[in-house]
């Protein structure tokens, strides 16, 4: 059986492919144009999902281990009562209770530090990827070199405008995410106990979010 981090990464990558295909289909329908799959764009978003999922999986594991949703304690593990004659009565086991403090701390950290990291890395990746593959959409640019440059042209990436564009869209993307992801995260922390289950639920929610992001970034 594959490790949970591998399974989660594969799931997120597949769902990213689906969300981008849906976004392309929606765009074609809205513009009343034939639906032709742009496989470079599909690869772009699926590659980002494959690269970003492992650190996010580890981040969620860190949050849960540091601020467990259902912390165990000696008082909640088991309790014994005394009979009048001094003998121990039947042992009763109490279920651990949801820690509201830990849940709030995880939510705050995930939607501040986690959201900032994911947003800036996403923007930098998307803009640099587009520059590195722009020659596929410009025949004149490709023919001017006289040789085939493959899928990527790293020399075409200019980091100053990439960083400028990423900074410009940072807060709009973060604010848009705050309207959606806190509710997903809260549901995960309250109702799901394993990082694997939370990652799957997050990936399914990310299917809808991915469609939105693809539509937004495609319009720029």
C-alpha positions as CSV (number, residue, x, y, z in Angstrom):
1,X,0.0,0.0,0.0
2,X,1.3,3.4,-0.9
3,X,2.1,5.9,1.9
4,X,-0.8,8.3,2.7
5,X,1.2,11.3,1.4
6,X,1.6,9.6,-2.0
7,X,-2.1,8.6,-2.2
8,X,-3.1,12.1,-1.3
9,X,-0.8,13.6,-3.9
10,X,-2.2,11.4,-6.7
11,X,-5.8,12.2,-5.7
12,X,-5.1,15.9,-5.7
13,X,-3.3,15.7,-9.1
14,X,-6.2,13.8,-10.7
15,X,-8.8,16.2,-9.3
16,X,-6.7,19.2,-10.6
17,X,-6.8,17.7,-14.1
18,X,-10.6,17.3,-13.8
19,X,-11.1,20.9,-12.5
20,X,-9.0,22.4,-15.3
21,X,-10.8,20.4,-18.0
22,X,-14.1,21.6,-16.5
23,X,-12.9,25.2,-16.5
24,X,-11.8,25.0,-20.1
25,X,-15.2,23.5,-21.0
26,X,-17.0,26.3,-19.2
27,X,-14.8,29.0,-20.9
28,X,-15.6,27.5,-24.3
29,X,-19.3,27.4,-23.6
30,X,-19.3,31.0,-22.3
31,X,-17.4,32.3,-25.3
32,X,-19.4,30.1,-27.7
33,X,-16.3,28.6,-29.2
34,X,-15.4,24.9,-29.9
35,X,-14.0,23.0,-26.9
36,X,-10.4,22.2,-27.6
37,X,-8.3,20.9,-24.7
38,X,-5.2,22.9,-24.0
39,X,-3.0,20.1,-22.6
40,X,-0.2,22.5,-21.6
41,X,-2.5,24.3,-19.3
42,X,-3.8,21.0,-17.9
43,X,-0.2,19.9,-17.3
44,X,0.5,23.3,-15.7
45,X,-2.2,22.9,-13.0
46,X,-1.6,19.2,-12.4
47,X,2.1,19.8,-11.9
48,X,1.4,22.5,-9.4
49,X,-0.9,20.1,-7.5
50,X,1.7,17.4,-7.5
51,X,4.4,19.7,-6.2
52,X,2.2,21.6,-3.6
53,X,0.3,18.7,-2.1
54,X,3.2,17.0,-0.2
55,X,4.2,20.2,1.8
56,X,0.5,20.9,2.5
57,X,0.1,17.3,3.7
58,X,3.0,17.7,6.1
59,X,1.7,21.1,7.2
60,X,-1.6,19.6,8.1
61,X,0.1,16.8,10.0
62,X,2.1,19.4,11.9
63,X,-0.9,21.4,12.8
64,X,-2.8,18.3,14.0
65,X,0.1,16.9,16.1
66,X,0.8,20.3,17.7
67,X,-2.9,21.2,18.2
68,X,-4.9,17.9,18.3
69,X,-8.6,18.3,17.7
70,X,-9.4,15.6,20.3
71,X,-6.5,15.7,22.8
72,X,-6.3,12.7,25.2
73,X,-5.6,13.2,28.9
74,X,-5.5,11.0,31.9
75,X,-8.8,12.3,33.1
76,X,-10.6,11.5,29.8
77,X,-9.1,8.1,29.1
78,X,-10.7,6.2,31.9
79,X,-12.3,6.7,35.3
80,X,-13.1,4.5,38.2
81,X,-15.7,4.9,40.9
82,X,-15.7,3.3,44.3
83,X,-18.4,1.1,45.7
84,X,-19.5,1.7,49.2
85,X,-17.5,-1.3,50.4
86,X,-14.3,0.2,48.9
87,X,-14.0,-2.0,45.9
88,X,-13.5,-0.6,42.4
89,X,-16.6,-0.3,40.3
90,X,-16.8,-0.9,36.6
91,X,-14.3,1.2,34.6
92,X,-16.0,3.7,32.3
93,X,-14.2,5.2,29.3
94,X,-14.9,8.7,28.4
95,X,-14.6,9.8,24.8
96,X,-12.2,12.7,24.1
97,X,-13.9,16.0,23.6
98,X,-13.2,18.5,20.8
99,X,-10.8,21.1,21.8
100,X,-12.2,24.5,20.7
101,X,-9.0,26.2,21.5
102,X,-6.9,23.9,19.3
103,X,-9.4,24.0,16.5
104,X,-9.4,27.8,16.5
105,X,-5.6,28.0,16.6
106,X,-5.3,25.5,13.7
107,X,-7.9,27.5,11.7
108,X,-6.1,30.8,12.3
109,X,-2.7,29.4,11.4
110,X,-3.9,27.6,8.3
111,X,-5.8,30.6,7.0
112,X,-3.0,33.0,7.6
113,X,0.5,31.4,7.3
114,X,-0.8,28.5,5.2
115,X,-2.9,30.6,2.9
116,X,-0.1,33.2,2.4
117,X,2.4,30.4,1.4
118,X,0.0,28.7,-0.9
119,X,-1.1,31.9,-2.6
120,X,2.3,33.3,-3.3
121,X,3.8,30.0,-4.5
122,X,0.8,29.4,-6.8
123,X,1.1,32.9,-8.4
124,X,4.8,32.6,-8.8
125,X,4.5,29.1,-10.4
126,X,1.7,30.0,-12.7
127,X,3.3,33.2,-14.1
128,X,6.7,31.7,-14.5
129,X,5.3,28.6,-16.1
130,X,3.3,30.7,-18.6
131,X,6.4,32.6,-19.6
132,X,8.5,29.4,-20.0
133,X,5.9,27.9,-22.3
134,X,4.7,31.1,-24.1
135,X,6.6,30.1,-27.3
136,X,4.0,27.3,-27.8
137,X,1.4,29.9,-28.3
138,X,3.5,32.2,-30.5
139,X,4.6,30.6,-33.8
140,X,6.7,33.6,-34.6
141,X,8.6,33.3,-31.4
142,X,9.2,29.6,-31.9
143,X,10.4,30.0,-35.5
144,X,12.7,32.8,-34.7
145,X,15.1,30.5,-32.8
146,X,15.3,28.1,-35.7
147,X,15.4,25.2,-33.3
148,X,13.0,23.3,-31.1
149,X,13.2,24.4,-27.5
150,X,11.0,21.7,-26.0
151,X,8.2,22.3,-23.5
152,X,10.0,24.8,-21.3
153,X,12.1,27.8,-22.1
154,X,13.6,28.8,-18.7
155,X,15.5,31.8,-20.2
156,X,12.1,33.4,-21.1
157,X,11.2,33.8,-17.5
158,X,11.6,37.3,-16.1
159,X,11.3,37.2,-12.3
160,X,10.8,40.9,-11.8
161,X,7.4,41.1,-13.6
162,X,6.5,37.7,-12.2
163,X,7.0,38.9,-8.7
164,X,5.1,42.1,-9.4
165,X,2.1,40.2,-10.9
166,X,2.1,37.8,-7.9
167,X,2.1,40.7,-5.4
168,X,-0.7,42.4,-7.3
169,X,-3.0,39.4,-7.2
170,X,-2.0,38.2,-3.7
171,X,-4.7,39.9,-1.6
172,X,-7.5,39.4,-4.1
173,X,-6.8,35.7,-4.1
174,X,-6.4,35.5,-0.3
175,X,-9.7,37.3,0.2
176,X,-11.5,35.1,-2.2
177,X,-10.0,32.0,-0.4
178,X,-11.2,33.3,2.9
179,X,-14.8,33.2,1.7
180,X,-14.5,29.5,1.0
181,X,-11.6,27.6,2.7
182,X,-12.3,28.5,6.4
183,X,-15.6,26.7,6.2
184,X,-13.9,23.7,4.5
185,X,-11.1,23.7,7.1
186,X,-13.5,24.0,10.0
187,X,-15.6,21.1,8.8
188,X,-12.4,19.0,8.4
189,X,-11.1,19.8,11.9
190,X,-14.4,19.2,13.6
191,X,-15.7,16.1,11.8
192,X,-12.6,14.3,10.4
193,X,-9.9,13.0,12.6
194,X,-7.1,11.8,10.2
195,X,-4.9,13.9,8.0
196,X,-5.6,11.5,5.1
197,X,-9.4,12.0,5.4
198,X,-9.0,15.8,5.7
199,X,-6.7,15.8,2.6
200,X,-9.3,13.9,0.6
201,X,-12.1,16.2,1.7
202,X,-9.9,19.2,0.9
203,X,-9.0,17.8,-2.5
204,X,-12.7,17.4,-3.3
205,X,-13.4,20.9,-2.2
206,X,-10.5,21.9,-4.2
207,X,-12.2,20.6,-7.3
208,X,-14.7,23.4,-7.1
209,X,-12.0,25.9,-6.1
210,X,-9.7,24.8,-8.9
211,X,-12.4,25.5,-11.5
212,X,-12.8,29.0,-10.0
213,X,-9.0,29.6,-10.0
214,X,-8.6,28.3,-13.5
215,X,-11.4,30.6,-14.7
216,X,-9.9,33.6,-12.9
217,X,-6.3,33.1,-13.9
218,X,-7.3,32.3,-17.5
219,X,-9.0,35.7,-17.8
220,X,-5.7,37.5,-17.0
